[in-house]
Amino acid sequence: MSTATSDTIWRQWSLLGLIPPNRWPTTVAELCASLAKQGIEVSRRTVERDLQMLSARFPLVANETSKPFGWCWAKDPNFGFAPKLSISQAVALLLAQLHLRTLMPDSLMRELAPIFDQANQELANGAWNEWHRRTAIIPTSLALMPPVTDRAVLSDVHEALATRRQLAASYRSKGAAETREITVHPLGLLMRGAVQYLVCTLFHYGDIRQLAVHRLSDTAVTRDPAASPEDFVFSTYAQAAAKYESEGPIRLVARFTPEAAEHLRETRLSADQQIVDLPDIRSVEVTATVESDQTLRWWLKAFGSSVEVMEPAELREEIRQEAIKAASQYGQSPHSSPDR
């Protein structure tokens, strides 16, 4: 078989795999773009010829009621070309649709719509058809509403990150009234609570920044390739970023009421955690190596009077001062003004 023939068969086979069900017609331009993502660069005319030829052998139809024409499989085609999804694949797809939509570009979600539809059909009458609706992820902290983000801006961010190109944009820093024009080299996206952050470098500088996506405006993807710091690995950076304002590991010693510490017997703070019962003072003493960061402080403060930090001394004093300040504020009437 010649190389040209082999390439044609592969292109047409790939094209058949991209044809959506009857409810989701797709245009020739969209098919060309999808083929390009697979490394198959062809003209629109070539795809049009392929579709005409394939429609003579497969139940493909063109929706000619509007332009550009949309191609799809005929309604309820009686053929076995498209492989069926397994139960586990269908469940995984619907879970992804439900929980990962904030990280999925709109263009990819539109492309996946027929697959999600197929997953629903595969599970329609089975025991697993409600699994994605009967499972949930509940935040352990106060769930805030996400900030309003311009969909066009988000689309440009996704495209620049996916194609590794620079992004021209305006950005308003936190607390600032005015925006400034910046050139962004995207490196990755982070979700911190309800807010998306674009990890990047700016202009020709090498220091890594995090830009709140909802504060970007007037974005445009340029033709210039984005630069990446030498030896930068996003997964490694993300692990470090999870340690919010970290000061490094510490040996934490804290005394909890038995009720407040009960969950730590099942969900440990660290591999070296130890819990010692102190029945004389109706407390338990927890010792563990943890990261000293803002997240730890928020977690400890949430226990209020149910915890007393013993070590390290610096952290104990910091929380003690916070407790004194809070007690002073709550010692006043809510209608009185504190002395300044």
HUTALIN-V544360 format. One record per backbone hydrogen bond with DSSP energy under -1.0 kcal/mol. NH is the residue of the N-H (numbers start at 1). CO is the residue of the C=O. E is the energy in kcal/mol with one decimal. If there is no record, write none. Layout:
nh=NH co=CO e=E
nh=NH co=CO e=E
This chain:
nh=6 co=2 e=-2.4
nh=7 co=3 e=-2.7
nh=8 co=4 e=-2.1
nh=9 co=5 e=-2.4
nh=10 co=6 e=-2.4
nh=11 co=7 e=-2.5
nh=12 co=8 e=-2.6
nh=13 co=9 e=-2.6
nh=14 co=10 e=-2.4
nh=15 co=11 e=-2.3
nh=16 co=12 e=-2.4
nh=17 co=13 e=-1.7
nh=18 co=15 e=-1.0
nh=24 co=21 e=-1.8
nh=26 co=71 e=-2.4
nh=31 co=27 e=-2.1
nh=32 co=28 e=-2.6
nh=33 co=29 e=-2.0
nh=34 co=30 e=-2.2
nh=35 co=31 e=-2.5
nh=36 co=32 e=-2.2
nh=37 co=33 e=-1.5
nh=39 co=36 e=-1.7
nh=40 co=35 e=-2.6
nh=47 co=43 e=-1.8
nh=48 co=44 e=-2.5
nh=49 co=45 e=-2.2
nh=50 co=46 e=-2.4
nh=51 co=47 e=-2.5
nh=52 co=48 e=-2.1
nh=53 co=49 e=-2.3
nh=54 co=50 e=-3.0
nh=55 co=51 e=-2.4
nh=57 co=54 e=-1.5
nh=58 co=54 e=-2.6
nh=60 co=58 e=-2.7
nh=61 co=72 e=-2.7
nh=63 co=70 e=-3.6
nh=70 co=63 e=-1.3
nh=71 co=26 e=-3.7
nh=72 co=61 e=-2.1
nh=73 co=20 e=-2.3
nh=74 co=59 e=-3.1
nh=79 co=77 e=-1.2
nh=90 co=86 e=-2.5
nh=91 co=87 e=-2.5
nh=92 co=88 e=-2.3
nh=93 co=89 e=-2.3
nh=94 co=90 e=-2.1
nh=95 co=91 e=-2.1
nh=96 co=92 e=-2.2
nh=97 co=93 e=-2.4
nh=98 co=94 e=-1.7
nh=99 co=95 e=-2.6
nh=100 co=96 e=-2.4
nh=103 co=100 e=-1.5
nh=109 co=105 e=-2.2
nh=110 co=106 e=-2.4
nh=111 co=107 e=-1.8
nh=112 co=108 e=-2.3
nh=116 co=112 e=-2.7
nh=117 co=113 e=-2.4
nh=118 co=114 e=-2.3
nh=119 co=115 e=-2.6
nh=120 co=116 e=-2.2
nh=121 co=117 e=-2.0
nh=122 co=118 e=-2.6
nh=123 co=119 e=-1.6
nh=126 co=123 e=-1.5
nh=129 co=126 e=-1.1
nh=131 co=128 e=-1.4
nh=134 co=130 e=-1.3
nh=154 co=150 e=-2.4
nh=155 co=151 e=-2.3
nh=156 co=152 e=-2.0
nh=157 co=153 e=-2.4
nh=158 co=154 e=-2.5
nh=159 co=155 e=-2.4
nh=160 co=156 e=-2.8
nh=161 co=157 e=-2.2
nh=162 co=158 e=-2.6
nh=163 co=159 e=-2.7
nh=165 co=160 e=-2.0
nh=166 co=224 e=-2.8
nh=167 co=184 e=-2.4
nh=168 co=220 e=-2.8
nh=169 co=182 e=-2.2
nh=170 co=217 e=-2.9
nh=171 co=180 e=-2.4
nh=172 co=215 e=-1.6
nh=176 co=173 e=-2.2
nh=180 co=171 e=-1.9
nh=182 co=169 e=-3.1
nh=184 co=167 e=-3.0
nh=185 co=201 e=-2.8
nh=187 co=199 e=-3.0
nh=188 co=199 e=-1.5
nh=190 co=197 e=-2.7
nh=192 co=195 e=-2.8
nh=195 co=192 e=-1.7
nh=197 co=190 e=-3.0
nh=198 co=211 e=-3.2
nh=199 co=188 e=-2.9
nh=200 co=209 e=-2.3
nh=201 co=185 e=-1.5
nh=203 co=183 e=-2.8
nh=205 co=202 e=-2.3
nh=209 co=200 e=-3.6
nh=211 co=198 e=-2.3
nh=213 co=196 e=-2.4
nh=215 co=212 e=-1.9
nh=216 co=213 e=-1.7
nh=217 co=170 e=-2.1
nh=220 co=168 e=-1.9
nh=222 co=166 e=-2.4
nh=226 co=164 e=-2.4
nh=232 co=229 e=-1.9
nh=237 co=233 e=-2.2
nh=238 co=234 e=-3.0
nh=239 co=235 e=-1.8
nh=240 co=236 e=-1.7
nh=241 co=237 e=-2.5
nh=242 co=238 e=-1.4
nh=243 co=240 e=-1.3
nh=244 co=242 e=-1.4
nh=246 co=243 e=-1.3
nh=247 co=292 e=-2.8
nh=250 co=290 e=-2.9
nh=252 co=288 e=-2.9
nh=253 co=311 e=-2.2
nh=254 co=286 e=-2.4
nh=255 co=308 e=-2.9
nh=256 co=284 e=-2.6
nh=257 co=306 e=-1.7
nh=261 co=257 e=-1.8
nh=264 co=261 e=-1.3
nh=265 co=262 e=-1.5
nh=266 co=263 e=-1.1
nh=267 co=263 e=-3.0
nh=273 co=270 e=-1.4
nh=274 co=287 e=-2.5
nh=276 co=285 e=-2.4
nh=278 co=283 e=-3.0
nh=281 co=278 e=-1.2
nh=283 co=278 e=-1.9
nh=284 co=256 e=-2.4
nh=285 co=276 e=-3.1
nh=286 co=254 e=-3.2
nh=287 co=274 e=-2.6
nh=288 co=252 e=-2.0
nh=290 co=250 e=-2.1
nh=292 co=248 e=-2.8
nh=293 co=291 e=-1.3
nh=294 co=244 e=-2.3
nh=297 co=293 e=-1.6
nh=298 co=294 e=-2.6
nh=299 co=295 e=-2.3
nh=300 co=296 e=-2.6
nh=301 co=297 e=-2.6
nh=302 co=298 e=-1.5
nh=303 co=300 e=-1.4
nh=304 co=301 e=-1.3
nh=306 co=303 e=-2.2
nh=307 co=304 e=-1.1
nh=308 co=255 e=-2.1
nh=310 co=253 e=-3.1
nh=311 co=253 e=-1.9
nh=316 co=312 e=-2.2
nh=317 co=313 e=-2.5
nh=318 co=314 e=-2.1
nh=319 co=315 e=-2.4
nh=320 co=316 e=-2.3
nh=321 co=317 e=-2.5
nh=322 co=318 e=-1.7
nh=323 co=319 e=-2.4
nh=324 co=320 e=-2.3
nh=325 co=321 e=-2.2
nh=326 co=322 e=-2.5
nh=327 co=323 e=-2.6
nh=328 co=324 e=-2.1
nh=329 co=325 e=-2.0
nh=330 co=326 e=-2.4
nh=332 co=329 e=-1.1
nh=336 co=333 e=-1.6
